[in-house]
Amino acid sequence: MNISGILVVTAAEHTANVSKQLQDLAGIDVHYVDNAMGRIVITQEAASISAEIDGLKRIRALPHIVLAEMSCHYFEEDRELLDAIPAELDDEVLESDSVPGCLNE
């Protein structure tokens, strides 16, 4: 089992909707929502490292997601080993025009 803590950022006006979308995803628990800042703290439970990465990509693909980053990770008895950050996560470029102004202050 893999458990990851993920910070999700959205524009403040989309926080409630994004929080609901996240809560409806299998394996996701929403723990904290800051409506004013558009920040949501979640945990994701996945069966393997690959499933964990796929889940993070699934979250990033949701509408109105500005940023979704894994901040901590716990695993037990996962036999899958990765030598490096998968290319699809390492090569990402954050488009600055999609970042809410309050995050640039």
C-alpha positions as CSV (number, residue, x, y, z in Angstrom):
1,M,0.0,0.0,0.0
2,N,1.2,3.5,-0.9
3,I,-0.1,6.6,0.8
4,S,0.8,10.0,-0.4
5,G,0.1,13.5,0.9
6,I,-0.8,15.9,-1.9
7,L,-1.2,19.7,-2.0
8,V,-3.7,20.8,-4.7
9,V,-4.0,24.4,-5.7
10,T,-6.8,26.0,-7.7
11,A,-8.2,29.5,-8.1
12,A,-10.3,30.5,-5.1
13,E,-13.5,30.6,-7.0
14,H,-13.1,26.9,-8.0
15,T,-12.1,25.5,-4.6
16,A,-15.5,24.0,-3.5
17,N,-16.0,22.4,-6.9
18,V,-12.5,21.0,-7.1
19,S,-12.7,19.7,-3.5
20,K,-15.9,17.8,-4.4
21,Q,-14.3,16.3,-7.5
22,L,-11.4,15.1,-5.5
23,Q,-13.5,13.6,-2.8
24,D,-15.4,11.7,-5.4
25,L,-12.2,10.0,-6.7
26,A,-11.5,6.5,-5.4
27,G,-8.7,6.4,-2.9
28,I,-8.8,10.1,-2.2
29,D,-9.6,11.7,1.2
30,V,-9.8,15.5,1.5
31,H,-8.4,16.7,4.8
32,Y,-8.2,20.4,4.6
33,V,-9.7,23.1,2.3
34,D,-8.7,26.8,2.3
35,N,-11.4,28.4,0.2
36,A,-9.8,31.9,0.3
37,M,-6.4,30.7,-1.0
38,G,-7.6,27.8,-3.2
39,R,-5.5,25.2,-1.4
40,I,-6.6,21.7,-0.7
41,V,-4.7,19.0,1.2
42,I,-5.5,15.4,0.4
43,T,-4.2,11.9,0.9
44,Q,-4.2,9.3,-1.8
45,E,-4.1,5.6,-1.2
46,A,-2.8,3.4,-4.1
47,A,-1.7,-0.3,-4.5
48,S,1.7,0.4,-6.1
49,I,4.0,3.2,-7.0
50,S,2.7,3.1,-10.6
51,A,-0.9,3.4,-9.4
52,E,0.2,6.3,-7.2
53,I,1.8,8.2,-10.1
54,D,-1.2,7.5,-12.3
55,G,-3.5,8.9,-9.5
56,L,-1.4,12.1,-9.3
57,K,-1.6,12.5,-13.1
58,R,-5.4,11.9,-12.9
59,I,-5.7,14.7,-10.3
60,R,-3.6,17.0,-12.4
61,A,-5.8,16.4,-15.3
62,L,-9.0,17.6,-13.5
63,P,-10.5,20.9,-14.6
64,H,-9.3,24.0,-12.7
65,I,-6.2,22.4,-11.2
66,V,-3.3,24.8,-11.1
67,L,-0.9,22.6,-9.2
68,A,-1.0,19.2,-7.6
69,E,2.3,18.1,-5.9
70,M,3.1,15.1,-3.8
71,S,4.5,16.5,-0.5
72,C,5.1,13.2,1.3
73,H,5.0,9.5,0.6
74,Y,4.7,6.3,2.6
75,F,4.8,2.8,1.3
76,E,5.0,-0.7,2.7
77,E,5.9,-3.9,1.0
78,D,5.8,-2.5,-2.5
79,R,8.0,-4.7,-4.7
80,E,8.1,-2.1,-7.6
81,L,11.3,-0.2,-7.6
82,L,11.9,3.0,-9.6
83,D,15.4,4.2,-10.3
84,A,14.4,7.8,-11.1
85,I,11.5,10.2,-11.3
86,P,9.3,9.1,-14.2
87,A,9.8,11.3,-17.3
88,E,6.2,12.3,-17.5
89,L,6.5,13.9,-14.0
90,D,10.0,15.2,-14.3
91,D,9.6,17.1,-17.6
92,E,6.5,19.0,-16.7
93,V,6.5,22.8,-17.1
94,L,4.2,25.0,-15.1
95,E,2.5,27.6,-17.2
96,S,2.8,30.8,-15.2
97,D,-0.3,32.3,-16.8
98,S,-2.4,29.6,-15.1
99,V,-1.1,30.4,-11.6
100,P,-3.4,32.6,-9.5
101,G,-1.9,36.0,-8.7
102,C,-2.1,35.4,-5.0
103,L,0.5,32.6,-5.4
104,N,3.0,35.0,-7.1
105,E,3.0,37.4,-4.2
